[in-house]
Amino acid sequence: MKFRKFKVKIFSGDTEYGFEYKFSDSLNIIRGDNSSGKSTLVNALIYSIGMEEIIGAKGPKVLPYALKSHFELQNKKINIVESSTIVEVENSKGDIRTFKRAITSNDKNTKLVEVIEGAFLTANESGKFSSTYTFLHDSGSAQDKELGFFALLEKFIGIELPFVSNNNGGESKLYLQTIFSSIFIEQKRGWTNYIANTPYYPISGLREKIVSFLMDLDNFRNEKKLDELKSERNRITSIWSEISTSIKMTLKPLSLSTLGLSGKPLIDFNPELVNVGEGQDNEFKPIQRILFDLVEKIRAIEEREKGNITDQGPELVDNIEKIRSDISELMLLHKMCGDEVRISSSKKRQYQQTLDSVKADLKKNKLTQKVNEFGAEINLKIARNQCPVCLNPLDGTLTPPENESMPMTIEENIRHLENQKMMIESLLNGLDKQIAKEEAAQLKISDELKAKRIELTSFRKEMLSFTTTNETDIRRKVSLESRYSSLN
């Protein structure tokens, strides 16, 4: 980015004062006697692009009184009513922007920067130029790419500032102010130490990171890449460990184990070699084989029962068949309840995604409202929905004139989004209750299943008086069926 032209406007009553300077494409040297205004020019230039933190603080308080309150001209004190900076800049692609920012005014906010498309100063402030309003030194000014001035300036310059580790164990952006602190060297304090005036950010080794970024050093890229790889490795390890532990906790009550599943990620991991079953290594029996063996054992016992039942127990047999039918029906209901829980959980995830989208739109609208409020404070015609050129009213929409629908204002849109947010949060709350209710119903069915199985066991014991099948076989069959149901 290079400066093309710079201007400071100062008004006292109806009289305009100030100065302007046109930069050449080669080396520019500004010289003058002490107290002739060299530092004032440089500081005003720094202020015009929102980088005044590197010379002391935020806002116009870093500038001398000659730009804010008064100055002397021909031994006469001139009081300043209004003042502002205008700077015209060009990026490496040849795109030109002009930034206009207030210094002193009774009705202007210094956090607002007007971004004018094109060479506004070179054209002597005449002609038609489109413009937009951005804000700085406020939450979102470095992140919001549409309304944040620092985010817009970063994009205009054509750089992508990285996120670096901070002192709190998290990540912070290497903000533009830190980069500009090594580009603008202020004479009075700037030579006491390299990058002496970097604004404070809780980033360890900040100066080294600035130099590494500006010089595009390998160690900076390597450190960034290493941090990314470490973060990804930790994420994968955490997910893997969570799933592996969950599987093992599920299998433990069933006396089952896994084969081919380690507690940590493996480079040569093959999911086809993972199996569930009993035993270890060469004695390992897969769960499919276990289920097959259980079915065979149950059938063997049932065959013996059929051959031993006498004519004295038909009613008991009917009862047993009825309970078996009840158990099958309960198992189906149990599955249906589980499906309902999964469907409700899926709806909850969808509503949560919609809520996140509404929150993002709400944040965007509130940022737009903030810029509009800044604009209203400086009495911008566009902030009052009025064209600054022809003074005709604006409706703030791109809808064709023949469209009869009335567009919402930002305030109405914010209220609408807030109502949407409340409605979705209410739906999510209702889904939480519904899921809890469905899970309770599923648990109730599980209890009924247990009771029916106990009842079935009792009937089978009664069958001992009508059959020569011993009690051991009956107990064994109940145990085998319970095991089969759990494993299945």
TAVEN-V666757 format. One record per pair of residues at least 12 apart in sequence whose ideal C-beta (glycine too) atoms are under 8 Angstrom apart, sorted by the first residue. I is the first residue (numbers start at 0). GAP is how many residues later the second one is. Records with the same first field share a line. If there is no record, write none. Layout:
I: GAP + GAP
This chain:
0: 88 + 89 + 90 + 91 + 155 + 156
1: 21 + 23 + 87 + 88
2: 20 + 42 + 84 + 85 + 86
3: 18 + 19 + 84 + 85 + 86 + 92 + 115 + 117 + 118
4: 15 + 16 + 17 + 18 + 82 + 83 + 114 + 116 + 117
5: 14 + 15 + 17 + 35 + 38 + 39 + 42 + 79 + 80 + 81 + 82 + 115
6: 12 + 13 + 14 + 78 + 79 + 80 + 114
7: 12 + 36 + 59 + 75 + 76 + 77 + 78 + 95
8: 73 + 74 + 75 + 76 + 77
9: 57 + 61 + 70 + 72 + 73
10: 69 + 70 + 71 + 72
11: 66 + 67 + 68 + 69
12: 68
16: 54 + 56 + 61
17: 65
18: 18 + 22
19: 101
20: 20
29: 12
36: 29
38: 25 + 147 + 148 + 149
39: 23 + 24 + 26 + 27
41: 142 + 144
42: 12 + 19 + 20 + 21 + 143
43: 19 + 23 + 41 + 59
44: 40 + 42
45: 134 + 138 + 140
46: 13 + 15 + 16 + 38 + 54 + 56
47: 37 + 38 + 39 + 51 + 53
48: 38 + 40 + 50 + 104 + 131
49: 51 + 63 + 86 + 87 + 99 + 100 + 103
50: 125 + 126 + 129 + 133
52: 124 + 146
53: 123 + 126 + 127 + 130 + 132 + 143 + 144 + 145
54: 129 + 131 + 142
57: 79
58: 51 + 78
59: 43 + 44 + 50
62: 40
66: 13 + 16 + 36 + 37
67: 12 + 15 + 35 + 36
68: 35
79: 24
80: 23 + 25
81: 20 + 22 + 23 + 24 + 26
82: 19 + 20 + 21 + 22
83: 16 + 17 + 18 + 19 + 21 + 24
84: 14 + 15 + 16 + 18
85: 12 + 13 + 14 + 34 + 35
86: 12 + 34
87: 31 + 32 + 33 + 34
88: 67
90: 65 + 66 + 67
91: 66
92: 65
94: 61
95: 22 + 23
96: 18 + 19 + 20 + 21 + 59
97: 17 + 18 + 20 + 21 + 22 + 23 + 31
98: 14 + 15 + 16 + 17
99: 13 + 14 + 16 + 20
100: 12 + 13
101: 276
104: 273
106: 270 + 271 + 272
107: 269 + 270
108: 265 + 268 + 269
110: 24 + 25 + 26 + 27 + 263
111: 21 + 22 + 23 + 259 + 262 + 263 + 265 + 266
112: 20 + 21 + 22 + 23 + 36
113: 17 + 18 + 19 + 20
114: 16 + 17 + 18 + 19 + 34 + 37
115: 13 + 14 + 15
116: 12 + 13 + 14
127: 261
132: 14 + 238 + 241 + 242 + 247 + 249
133: 13 + 14 + 15 + 18 + 237
134: 12 + 13 + 14 + 235 + 236 + 239
135: 12 + 13 + 14
137: 232
139: 223 + 227
141: 12 + 31 + 33 + 34
143: 220 + 223
145: 218 + 221
146: 220 + 221 + 223 + 224
147: 219
149: 25 + 26 + 27
152: 23
153: 22
158: 20
160: 12 + 13 + 14 + 15 + 18 + 52
161: 12 + 51 + 62
163: 39 + 45 + 60
164: 38 + 39 + 62
165: 35 + 36 + 37 + 38
166: 35 + 36 + 37
167: 34
171: 29 + 30 + 31
173: 29 + 35 + 36 + 39
174: 24 + 26
176: 21 + 22
177: 20 + 21 + 23 + 25 + 28 + 32
178: 31 + 34 + 35
180: 14 + 16 + 17 + 18 + 29
181: 12 + 13 + 16 + 28 + 29 + 32
193: 13
194: 12 + 15 + 16
197: 12
235: 29
236: 27 + 28
239: 24 + 25
240: 22 + 23
243: 17 + 18 + 19
244: 18
246: 14
250: 25
253: 232 + 233
254: 23
255: 20 + 21 + 22 + 31 + 231
256: 19 + 20 + 21 + 22 + 23
257: 16 + 17 + 18
258: 14 + 15 + 16 + 17 + 18 + 21 + 25
259: 13 + 14 + 15
260: 13
274: 12
276: 12 + 13
277: 12
286: 200
289: 197
290: 193 + 196 + 197
293: 186 + 189 + 190 + 193
294: 189
296: 179 + 183
297: 179 + 182 + 183 + 186
300: 168 + 172 + 175 + 176 + 179
301: 175
303: 165 + 169
304: 158 + 162 + 164 + 168
307: 159 + 160 + 161
308: 154 + 157 + 158
309: 156 + 157
311: 154
312: 150 + 152 + 153 + 154
315: 143 + 146 + 147 + 150
316: 146
318: 140
319: 136 + 139 + 140 + 143
322: 129 + 132 + 133 + 136
323: 132
325: 126
326: 122 + 125 + 126 + 129
329: 115 + 118 + 119 + 122
330: 118 + 154
332: 112
333: 108 + 111 + 112 + 115
336: 101 + 102 + 104 + 105 + 108
337: 104
339: 98
340: 94 + 97 + 98 + 101
343: 87 + 90 + 91 + 94
344: 90
346: 84
347: 80 + 83 + 84 + 87
350: 73 + 76 + 77 + 80
351: 76
353: 70
354: 66 + 69 + 70 + 73
357: 59 + 62 + 63 + 66
358: 62
360: 56
361: 52 + 55 + 56 + 59
364: 45 + 48 + 49 + 52
365: 48
367: 42
368: 41 + 42 + 45
371: 38
381: 12
394: 12
395: 13 + 14
452: 25 + 29
455: 22
456: 17 + 18 + 21
459: 14 + 17 + 18
460: 13
